[in-house]
Amino acid sequence: MSTAAPATAAARPGNETVIIFALSLAAMVVSMMQTLPVPILGLIRNDLGTSTANVSWVTTATLLSAAVFTPLLGRFGDQHGKKPTLVAVLAVMVAGSVVAALATSLPLLILGRVLQGAATAIFPLALSVLREEVRPQKLPGAMALVSGTLAFGSGLALVATGLLTSGDGADYRNAFWMATGFATLALLAVLFLVPATRHKTGGRTDFLGALTLGIALLLLLLPISQGHEWGWSSGRTLASFAGAAVMTAVWVMVERKVREPLVDMRMFVHRPVLMANLAGILVGFGMFANFLGVSYLVQMPKALTGYGFDASILRASVQFLLPGAIVSLLASPIGGQLVRHRGPRIALALAAGLGAVAFGWLALDHGHTFSVIGAGVVVGAAVSFGYAAMPAVIMASVPHHQSGIANGINSISRSTGSAIGSAIVTTILASKTIEHLPPGVPALPAESGFTLTFSIGAMAFALVALISWLGLRKGHGPRVTEPVASSAPPAPKVAETADAV
């Protein structure tokens, strides 16, 4: 293990706290961008005079932008400096927030959302900085805290947007001005509190690999996010999935041929890394299934449906979603301690158990306020523990020069899971509707749709348990593969958890 980075960090332990704070703030802000427009899509549609299908691109654009830029910028930061890349990405996020706030047309708003989506690369870059600047014994807790802010930021955005757009004459642009303020604060924090990069691998950027990977991810995520509007058996949907399969094969061939690939295929299919990415999809799915399922459920008019809580957007956000978001943040240091002392496998198993129990609770009883809030709190803890475990698995399994791209791919896996969760919840609720509603009342989802949604969430976390038991079982520890010619230091073991991975 290289002693240079830990020794430097250990010489100034006070700086670790401000670095962790700055990076946690940046990660929280980028996660806010993902869910920020969800409560206000109706306001945007009415204000800009567009259709529901068109306004859905406000969320889809950010997802697709993240898919393209996160792995590229994660790798670019490893090669050319993490702090300059972080600062540049945050500046782009500020610009995107301003464009979105000033937009008077849907294309301009979508452009702003594309710029905001590029900032998703902040998360893998932040973890790479932590690896350099934080002492090994504190690294699991630091990574867990930064990871925990992702779930907290997603929930906080829903609550803050609800507060800013409540009441008559609400303007959705206030939410984007709020995003501008948070993004500027994160930019200043990183600029003044995060030290300059010490480790750079250099080398050429694999633009061909980035292009083919970006196209493959676009073709995969586009039908997932738009399949409900297009129709799951439509030609566009099926052609996009087929194109994604073809481009994935092309990307693999490119990466096996180029001299300095964007993604080392040995790293990509290394068992712990592969399992962490699968877990990322499932945990991301569970987080969004909870957000959307609970948000829709509590807003149902009980007089018409026989269930629901007649909640406004504001009440749904503050009373039903905010407690889980707060718990996800509070649980992150506990997850870090669990990873440090028991290993990421145990943390992931606990996340799986908590998530399965919470969604099972919701499936069986979603008619009482205590059950809905209580289950949401447990889901928040489950997501936080899962997000604490995955970066630890990856950091212990890849060499230093691949940490940015490896965590970038894991970030995309979580975004993919969230997109799948959104698509499945929307499709289920749209396909199971109440019959014999009064004339003029739009279609409303049947209660069985919510029961099915929460049951699928429980199954997703049950699969996470299977991954932690079989995919990360003892004996499949880190296998670091150093590049042929690189001066980058080897990957440190994360708090001596190698045997637990």
N, C-alpha and C positions, 0 to 999 in steps of 0.2 A: 504493500500500500504506500502510495506517495504521501510523504509527511508534510509537504510544503503548504498545501491548502489548509489542513487542519491546524497546523502550527500557527499560521497567520491568523486564522479565525480565533484560535484560542487566546492569542495575544490581545485581542480586543473584544472580549465577550459582550461588553455593553453595546457594541455596534450590531451584534446579532439581533437584538430586540428590534432596533429601528429598521433593519433590513427586512426582517420577517413582517413587521407592520406594513412597510411600503409595498411589499410583494403581495401580502394578503389583501390590501386595499385594491391593488391593481386586479387581482384575480376576482375579487367580489364585483368590481365594476364591470368586467367583461362578462361575467355570468348574468349580471343585470340586463345587459343588452339582449340576451337571448329571449327572455320572457317579458321584457318591457312592453311590447305592443299588444300582448295577448288580450288584456282586458279592454283595450280601446279600438279593436279592429272595427267594431260597429260604428264608432264615432268617426274613424278615418274614412270608412266607406261612405257615410252620409256627407261628410264635409267635402270630400273630393268628387262626389257624384259618380262613384264607380260600383262595380259588382262585387259580390262576395268572393267569386272566383279570382278576380283581379287583386282584391285587397289581401288575399292569402299570400301573395308574393312578398308582402312586407315582412313576414316571418321566414318564408322560404329563402329569400335572397340572402339573409344573414347566415342561414345554415349552409347554403351552397358556397358562399364566400369563405366561411370557416373551413370547409372541406378542402378548398383549393389552397388557401394560404397557410394554414396551420403547419402542415408537414414541411412546406418549403421554408417558412420563416424559422421554424424550429431548427432545421438543419443549418440555415444561414447564420443563425446566432451561434451555433457551435463552431462554425468555421471562422466567422469574422468579428465576433464579439457580441456578448449577450446584452450588455447594457445599451450600446448604441441601437441594437435591434429593438429592444424594449421601448426605448424612447421614441424611435421612429413609428413603431406600431401604435403607441399611445397617442402620438400626434395625429396619426391617421384617424384614430377613434374620435378624437376631439373634433376633427374636421367633419367626419361623418355625422356626428351628433348635431353640429351646427347646420349642415345641409338638410338633415331630416327636420330640424325645428323650423327652418325657413322655407321648406318645400311647399309650393302651391299646386303641385301636380303629382300624380302617382309615380311617374318615372323618376322625378327628382327625389322623392321620398325613398324609392327603392335603391337609388344610387347611394343615398346616405346610409341605408341599412347594409349595403354591400361593404362600404368602408368600415362600418361598425363591426361587421362579421370578421373582417381581417384581423381584428384585435384578439380573436380567440387564441392566437398564437402566444398571447401573454402567459397563459398557464404553463405550457411546457418550458418556456424560457425562464419563468420564475423558479420552477423546480430545478433547472440546471444551475441557476445562480445560487440557490440554497446549497446545492451539492458542493459548490466551491467555497462558500462563505461561512457555513455553519459547521461546528464541530460534530464529529460522527455520533457522539452520544446524544446530541440534541436534534440531529437531523430528522428522525422519524416524527418527533413532535412538531417540528417546524413544517414539514411537508404535510402533515395531517391538518394543521391549522390553515395553511394556504388552501388545501383541498376542501376543507370544511366551509370555507367562505363561498365556494361555488354554489352549494345548495342554499346557503343563507342568502346570497345575492339574488338567486332566482326567485326566492320567496319574497325578499324585500322589494324587488321591482314590482311584483304584483300588488303588494300592499301600497307602496308609494304611488303607483299609477292610479290605484283606486282612490286614494286620498286626493290627488291632484285633479281628478276628473269627475269627482262627485258633485252633485247639484246641477241645477239648470244652467244652460249656456256654457257647459264645460268645453274647454279647448284641449284637444289631445296634444297640441304642440308643447304644452307645459311639461309633459313627460319627457320630451326630447331636450328641452332646456335643462331639466333636472339632470338628464344623462350627460349633457355638456359640462355641467358643474362638477359632477362626480369624476368624469374623465379627465378634466383639467386638474383636479385635486390629485388624482392618481399619477398623472404625468409629472407634476411637481414633486410628489413624494419620491418617485423613482429617480428623477433627475438629481435630487439633492441628497437622498438617503442611501441609494444603492451604489456601491463602489464600482469602479471600472473593472472590466473583465480582465482576468489574469490568464486564462487558458483559451487559446485560439488554435484550432487545428489547421486553419488555412485550407488551401486546395481550391479546386474549381467547383462551382455549383452545378449540380446535375439538373439542368433545366429541362432536358428531354424526359428524364424520369419524373420531374415535378409536373410537367405537362400531361404525360400519359396517366399518372396517378390522379391528377386533378380531373381529367375527363372521365376516368372510371368512376370516381366518387360522385361527380355531377350526374352521370347517367344512373347511378344507384339511388342517390338521395332525391333526385327530381321526381321519379314516379312514387317513391315512398311518401313524399310530402304532398304531391298533387294527385295521387291515385284516386282519392275520394271524389275530386272534381272531374277527373278524366274518365273514371270508371276502371275498376281493377282488371277487367278483361278487354279493355280498349286496345286498339293498335298502338297508340302512343305509349301506353304503359308497358305493354309486352315488349315493344321494340326497344324501349329504354333499358329494361332489365337485360335483354339479350345483348345490347350494346355494352352495358356495364361488364358482362361476363367476357366479352371479346376484348375490351380495353384492359381489363385486369390481366388477361393472358399476355397482351402486348406489353403492359407495364412490367410484368415479371421478366419477360424476355429482354427488355431494355436494361433492367437492373442487373441482370446476369452478364450483360455484355460490356457495360460502361466501366471505365477504370475506377472512378470514384462515385459509386452509386449513391443516390439519395437515401435509400434504405438497403441495408445489408440483409439479404434474404435469410441468412443464417440466424440473424437476430430476430427477424420478423416471425419465423416459425419456431424459434426456441420455445420450448414448452411453457415455462413460466410467463414469458411475454405474451404468447398466444392466449393463454388462459386469462391473463389480466385483461386483455382486449375483449375477450368474450364476456368476462364479468362486467366490463365497462358498458357494453351494449345492454346487458340485462339490468344493471343498476340505473343507468340512464333511462331505460324504459320505465322502471318502477317509479322513479322520481316524477316523470311527467304524467304517468297514469294516475298518480296521487294528486298532483296539481290540478289536472284537467277534470278528472273524475269527481273530486270533491267540489271543485269550483262550480261545475255544472249541477251537481246533485243539490247543493244547498240553495241554489237559486231557483229551483223548481217551485212553481206555485202549487201549494198543497191542496187548495180548493179544487183545482182542475185535475191533478195527477194522483192525489191520495198519498203522496210522499213529498219530501223536500222541506225546506225551512223558510221559503219566501224571502231569502236574503238578497240584499242589494249587492252590487259589485264590491262596494266598500266593506260591507259587513262580511261578505264571503272572504275577502282578503284579510281583514284585521282579526276577526273572531276565529275563523276556521283554518286559515293558512299560515298566519304569522306565528302561532305557537310552535308549529313544526319547524319553521325556518330558524327560529331562535334556538330551539333545542339542537338543530343540526350544527350550529356554530358552537354552542356550549359543549357538545359531545366530541368535537374535533380534537381537543387536547387529550381527552380520555382515549380516543382512538389512537393517538400518537403514542401514549404510554403503553397501550395494549400491544401495538406493533413492536415497540422497543423491547418489552419484557417477555412477550409470548410469541411474537412473530406475526407477519402479515396473514399467514394462513388462518390463524385463530381469529384475527380481527375480521377477516372476510367471512368466516363461518358464522361468527356472531352477527354480522350484518345480515347474512342470509336468514338466520333464524328469526331475528327481529322483524325483518321485512315480510317474511312469510306469515308470521303470527299477526302482524298489523293488517295486512291485506285480507287475511282470513277473517279477522275481527270485523273489518268493514263489509265484507261479503255477507256475513251472518247478521250484522246489526248496523245498519246505517240510518236508522230512524230516530236515534237519540243524539242530542248535541254532544254529550260526554263521549260517546263512542266515536263519533266522527273526529272530534278534536283529539281524543286520546290516541286513536289509531294513527292520526297524522303526526303526532309527536313521536311515536315509535318509528314510523317511516323516516322521519327526519334524522333520528339517531342511526337508523340502519344505513341510510345513504351516506351519512358522515363517516361511519366506520368503514364502509366499502371504499369511499374515496380516499381514506387514509391508507388502506391496505394496498391499493393498486400501484400508486407511485413507488411504494417501498419495494414491491415485487420487481418492478421494472428497474429501479435504481440498483438493486442488488444483482441484476441479471444482465446488464449491458455495460460496456466500457464507457469511460467518461465522454469520449468524443461522439457517442451515439445517444446520449441521454436526452438531448433536445428533440431529435426526430422520434425516438422511442416514445417519449411522453406526448409528443404531438399526435402520433398515431393513436395512442390511448385516449387522448382528448377527443379525437374524431370518432372513436368507437362510442364514447358516451353521448356525443351529439347525434350519432346515428341511432342509438337506442332511444334518445329523446324524440327524434323524428318518427321512429317506428311507433313509439308510445302514443304520440299525438295522432298519427294516422289510424291506429287501431281503435283508440278511444272514440275518435270522431266517426269512424265507420260503424262501430258497434251501436253507438247511440243514434245514428241516423237510420240504421236498418231495423232497430227495434223501437217502434213508436206506438203511442197510445191510440186506440181506435175510438171512434164515436166522440170526438171532441166537439164542443159547440161550434157552429158556423163562424168562420172568420178567424178562428184561433189557429195559429201555425202549428205544425207537427211538433209534438213533444216526445222525448224518449220515454219508453216504458221503464219501470223500475228494474225489470229483468236485465236491461242493458247495463245498468250500474253494477248489479250483482255479478254479471259475467265479466265486466271490466276488472273489478276487484279480485275475482277469482283468478284471472289471467295474471294479475300482478303478483298474487301469492305463488303461482307456478313459476313465474320468472325468478323470484328470490329462491325458490326451491332448487332451481337449476344452478344458481350461484352457490348454494350449499354443495351441490354435486361437484362443481368446479373446485371448490376449496378442498374437498375430500379426495378426489381422484386426480384432478389436474395439477394440484400443488402439493401432492402428498410428499412426505419426507423421502429424501433420496433423489429428488429432482431439483437440486439447488442451482445456483447461478453457474453459468458457463460463459465466462468472459472471453470474447474473441477479439484480440487486439488487431489493429490494422497492420499491414506489412511494413509500412513506413509512417510512423506517427510518433510525435514526441509527447502526445497527450498521456497524462498519468492514468494508471489503471483504475477501474471502478472500485470505490471503497465499498466494503460490505456495510449494509445499512444496519447499524446498531447490533452487529453480530447476529443477524437473523438468518444467515445463509442456510443453516440447517433446517430452519422452520419453513423455508419457502418450498 
